[in-house]
């Protein structure tokens, strides 16, 4: 399965280059392709038609749309003249982009028509961001992903978005051959076969796209979005361990079903969590931004209610403090969520809530079974 196939009908090679640079799998197509039969061919997800030179639609466009009703069409024009717009509407054009042309405008138009024509997506992206270093964000992300893999049908992916020296692989006891840097550098060619070679299967039952051992160069948000576009169509749950210091990564989370801020009961952590939560709410909307207290201590001078007051929202989930169990799990490379106990119960509750999963009836000590899935 190809991630995103974008056919480009244009004499300007820069259009293809711009789309590939933004992480889309794009390629040029000739006029004769619009007249070929659809039999035996896979339809592209989108068609970009450049009419800046002739200011009129190609003759075969309307017939192409009839043969490929699931393909969105983006028109690139010098100016949006009323006559041209009317013809475009009749031919089934979905989006129009005019000069001055920018990579961002073209990328956004293509992605809109692709999303509009996709079947209902079943995958969800859950992102975890730490209020500050050392609050246990990777611990929560890894164990939530492991819990998803344990209690639901369907594949689960964990992506360590730290471009260099992330720790998710340590928590899972694996040494990945490839990393998230390899995926982002090749975002334009990611398909199922290629991606299968990048991810690492783990004993916890989830796939890992780990961090690199080298410090990766910065990447643009469009490549991260392209990677997540693929993941959401392939995996039931995609869990992200997001570095709070990387603005690019924070800018790429608009597709996330939930963005979870991890904090502790330390004053400095709470202050950072408040600022971060406020920023994320303004960017992605308050309903999608959650907060979780990690290493929760009931005897702390900063109580649960104090955390909620500082964060500015209710904090539904807390992860109890159990240093010995957490360290032992890390040393063994086996998520603590896979062993019975208070930590596993907390992660099960968190995962069920974030994933929109119905909790099982009956006592908590009984057989967990499989949780019924519903859309969040």
N, C-alpha and C positions, 0 to 999 in steps of 0.2 A: 504494500500500500504506500503510495506517495503522499508525503505530508501535504504539500500544497503545490499544485501544478498550475502555473500561470502562462498562458500563451500570449505572446506579444506580437501584434500586427503593426509593424512600424519600420520605417527606414532609418530610425535613430537608434543605434545600438546602446545609447546611454540609458534608455528606458529599461532594457533588460539588466544592465549593470546596476542601476539604482534599485531595482526590485531584488536582485540577488544580494546586494549589500545590506538590505533590510531583512534578510533571512528567508525570503520567499524562493521557492524552486521555480524559476522562470526560464523561458526559452523563446526564441523567435519563431514565428510561423508565417508562411507565405499566403498570398491571396488564394492560391489553389486549394489550400486546406479548408477554406470555408465552403468549397463546393464538393468536397469528398463525402462519400457516404459514411455514416457513423458506425456502420456494421464492422465489428471487430476492433474498434478503436475505443480507448478510454477517454472520456470527456475531460477536458481541463476544468479545474475548479473555477477559474476566471479567465476571461479574455480581455486584454487591453488593446483598444483600437485607437491608433493615432491618426487623426484627420487634420493635423496642423498644416499640412502642405496642400491638400485638395479641398478642404472644408466641405466634404460630403462623405456620406457613409458608403462603405464598400457594398457592392450589389448583392453579395451573398450573405450579408449579416442577418437579415430577417429569417432566411432559410436555416442558417446556422442555429439560431435561437430555437427554432421549432425542433430541430434534431437534438439539441442539447439544452433542454429546459432547465437543467440543474446548474448550468454554467452562468455565472454572473458576468455582465459586460461593463467595462469601464471605458468611457470615451475620453480621450485627451484632445483638447481643442485649443486653438489660439484665443478665440472668444466664443462665448455662449450665445450665438445668434438665435433669435426665436425660431427661424425656419429649421435650423439644424437641431434645435432642442425638440421640436415637434417630430421630426423624422426619427430622432433617437428614441423618443418615447414609443413611437409606433413599432420600431424595430426591437424593442425589449431591452434597451440600454438601462442599466441599473444606477450607474453613477457617472457624473461628468466632472472632469478636472480641467481647469483652464490655466493658461500662462498668467503670471510667472509660475512655472512648475517647480515644486519642491519634492524632495524624496519623501518627506513626511506626509504630505498631502496625497501623493500617489499610493504610498503604503497603506494609509488609513482607508482610502477608497476601495482598494483591492480587498483588504481584510473585511470591510463591511459587506461587500457582495458575497464573499466566501461564507461568512457567518450566516448571512440571510438564507443561503441555499443549503446549509448543512442540515442533516437530520438531527433530531434532538440529541444533544450531547449528554452522556451519562457520567462523564468524568467530572471530578471536582478537584480544585486546587486549594490546599490549605497552607498558608504561609506563617512561619514563626519568626518573630523578630525580637531580639533581646533589648531590654531597656539600656543595658550596659554590658560590658564584658564580664563573664564570670557568674551570670545568674542562672546558667544551666539551659540555655536555649537549645543547644544541640541535643542534650539529654531529653528534653521534652519532645523535640521534633522526631528523633529516632524512635522513642518509645510509643509515640502516637502512631507513627507509620507501622511499627511492628504490631500494634494493637489492631489497626485496620486489616493488616494481612492475616491476622488470626481470626477475626470475627466476621469477615465478609467474603462473599464470592467476588471474583474479579481480581485483576492484578493491581498491585500497589507499587508506586515508585517514590523513592526518596531522592531529592536533588540537593546536594550540598553546594549552595551558591557562593561559598567562599572560594574565590578563584585560586587561592593558594593556601595550603596548610590548614585546611579544615579537618575536623576530627570525626565526622560521621562514620567513616570507614572503621575507625578504632572501636567504636561502640558496637559495630556489627561483626568484628573479627575477620575482616577481609582486607586484601591488598589489591585494589582495582588496577587493571592494566591501563585503562583509559580514564579520562576525567571529564568534568563538566566543561573544561576549557576546550577539549577536543570537540565536544558537541557544539559549543558556541562558535568555534572557528569554522565549523563545517555546517552551519545552520542551513545554508542554501541547498545542501544535498542530503539532508536527513530524511530517510525513509525507514520502513520497518526493518529491513535487512541490515542497513547500516547502523541503526540505533541498537539493535540486538547485540551487535558486536561491541558497543560502547559500554552498556550497562553491566553491572556485576550482580549475579544472582547471590543471594545470601541465605544462610540457614534459617533466618527469621521469617523467610517466605516472601520477602519483598525484593524488588530490584533497586540497586543503588547506582546513582550517577554521582560519583564522589568528587572531592576536591583534588586539585593537582598538587604534586610535591614541589612544583616550582611556582613562583609568584607569577600568575597570569597577567597579561596585559589587559587594560580596561576594554570592555565591550559596550556596544550601544544597547539601549533598552529594546530595540526592535529585534535583535537577535535572541534576546531572552524571551520575548513574546513569541517568536517563531518556535522556539523549543517547547514552550508551554502549550502552544497551539497543537503541536503534535502529541504531547503527553496527555492532554485532556481527551483526545480521541482514542487513545490507546489504553490508558489506565483508568481504573475506577476512581482511585484516589492518587493524587500527586501531592506529596508533602515537601515543602521547601524550608530549608534552613538558611535564613536570609541574614547577611551581614548588615547591621544597622548603619555602618559607616560608609556603605557603598550606595550613593544616591541613585546610580543607574539601576540597581536591583530593586530599590524601593519604587522607582518609576515604572517598573514592569509588572506590577501586581494588580492591575485593573481587572484581570480575569479571575482573580482569586475569590472563592466563595467566602473565605474568612481570612483576616489578617490578625494574628494573635500576638499580642505584646506580652513578653515574659518578664516578670519582675520578681523581686524578693521583698522582704520586709525591712530592708535597709533604706535609710533616708535618701542617700544619693541615688539609689536605684529607683525609688519612687518618684523622685523629682524628674529623672530622665524619662521614666515611663509616662508621666503626665504630659510632658512635652511631645514625646513621640506619638502617643495616642491622639493628642489634639491634631497633630500634623496629618496623621493617617485618616482621621475622621473627615477632615476638610477635603482630603484628596479622593477618598474612596467611599465616603458615607459612613455615618455612625453605626448602622446595623451590622456592617461587615467587620468592624473592628472590635475585638474581644481582648480581655486581659486575663492572665492566669498568674497566680502566685505560686512560685516554685519554692521548695524547701520550707513549706509553711510550718510555723511554730506557734502553737496556741498560747504559749507563755511569753511571746514577744511583747515588748512595750508598744510596738506598732500593731494594733489589732486589725482584723479583717475589715471592720467598718472604717478604720482610718485609711486603709488602702483604697477603698471605694471612694471615699471623699476626695482623696488626692487625685485619683485617676479620673474622677468625674463620671463614673458609670458603675453599675453593679459588676462584681467579680464572682461569677458563678462557680468557678472551679479552682481548687487549690491542690497542689501536689505535696503530700506530707514530706517532712524532712526525715530521711533515713540514709545517713552518710555511708554507713557500713555496707548496706545492700547496694547502693549506687556504685561505690568504688569496686566492690566485688564483681558486679555485672560488667563494669568497664574492663576490668582486668581479664575477665573471661571472654569478652567479645560477644556477650549474649545480653540483649535488652532485658532490663529488670521487669518490664511489663509482661514477659513470658512466664514469669514465676508467680505462683499464688501469693497474695499478700496485699497490704494496704496500698502500696504503690501501683500494683497491677490494677486494683479496683479503681484507683483515681484516674489512671490513663484510659481504662475502659469507659468510664463515665465521660471523660473529656472527648474521646474519639466518637462516642455515640452521639454526643451533642453536636459536635462540629460537622459530622458527616450526615446529620439528619437521619440517624438510625433509631428505630424503635427498640427500646430496651426490653429484654426478656421478662416475662412474668414469672412469679414465683420467687422463692428466697434467693438471695445473692450467692449463697453457698452451693446452690444446685448446679446442674449441668448448664453451661452457658449456651450450647447449641449455636445456631446461626441466627443472627439478627436480621429481621426483614428490612429491606432497603426502601427508602422513599426519597424523592427529591427534596432537598432542603428548601 
